[in-house]
Structures are given as structure tokens and as C-alpha cells.
């Protein structure tokens, strides 16, 4: 009887631990977070219609959110949405976009603080040309709009239970009629903060 009671108690304890772990994993997999960052943008467009990785510099603000939908061990597959607005529009062109897609993040080990991730995004954007417009093939363009897609990498560093510092880099493909190949490749480097809702997963 004592042996049976011990087995029952061990079984209940094991079930409780497993249930707590399952709840923690489930909570983590659906825990949303929001972020805001300052962004240095290289639009790729030069004044003569050519492209380069460092062309058309400007500064913007990027904000968005992500939510996990499936967890496998330390890896969480999630959905991300973000948008960018120009603050300093530069001398050639500024960009405004809204994008969404998938993100894969790796949760920190116990006691760890780093949360690296990769993402792939798709959306639509608008390019606004400065100094009265952009001349290409005898046409003057003041604004163009089209599809945008790209992806990037980043890392979050937990500074508290809810807040993380965030560094992010993206490469974006923009469709536009003002270049010979019909596109530009923008590179975006961002730094900011992220806030995790719910119980939070950072250091307490």
C-alpha cells in the first residue's frame, strides 16, 4: 500500500510538472510582443537612376509586433508585422512601407538573455522622391508604389521581465519604374526596444 501511494504521488507530481511545462511552452508560443526602432535606410537609388547598396540615405521609424504560433524546443515560429515611416527624407527618395510574414526565434537558455531571430516579409510600399521629383527616361516621378519583399536577422537582449533591447537588419526588394532593372534593394539597420506582453520571459 505504501508503495502504491508513493507511485500515485509520483504520478501526480510528474503530471503537474509536465502540465506546468506544457502551459509554459504554450504561453511562450502565443506570447505577443511589440517593438519600436530608429532605422538608418539606404534605399539603393542614386541620382542618375543607377543603384548601389549605399544609395539614397534617409532615416525612419520602424514599429510592429510579433506573436508566436508554434514552439519546438527553444525555437518558436511566429507571425510578424511591421511598418516604417520616414523622419529625415534624405536628398533622393524616402520610403514608407507595411509588411508582414514569418519569423523564427530562438528562446534563451535558462539564465540567458539573448533571443536571435530571422524573418521573411512581404508587403507594399511607397517611394516619395525629393527635390521636386525624380527624372528618368524624360519622365518626372514624384511618387511610386509597388510590392516589397525581403528578410533579415536580429537579436533581442532581455533587460527586464518585459523589456528587451533590439538590433535588427533587413534587406528589401522594391519594385519601381525609375531604374533600368525595375527595382532597388534597400538595406535597413535598426536599433530600439521590444516589449513582451503577458507574464514576460526575461530576467526577474
Secondary structure as GFF3:
##gff-version 3
##sequence-region A 1 204
A	DSSP	alpha_helix	2	30	.	.	.	ID=ss1
A	DSSP	beta_strand	32	42	.	.	.	ID=ss2
A	DSSP	beta_strand	57	72	.	.	.	ID=ss3
A	DSSP	beta_strand	75	88	.	.	.	ID=ss4
A	DSSP	beta_strand	93	106	.	.	.	ID=ss5
A	DSSP	beta_strand	114	129	.	.	.	ID=ss6
A	DSSP	beta_strand	134	136	.	.	.	ID=ss7
A	DSSP	beta_strand	139	141	.	.	.	ID=ss8
A	DSSP	beta_strand	143	158	.	.	.	ID=ss9
A	DSSP	beta_strand	163	175	.	.	.	ID=ss10
A	DSSP	beta_strand	183	196	.	.	.	ID=ss11
###
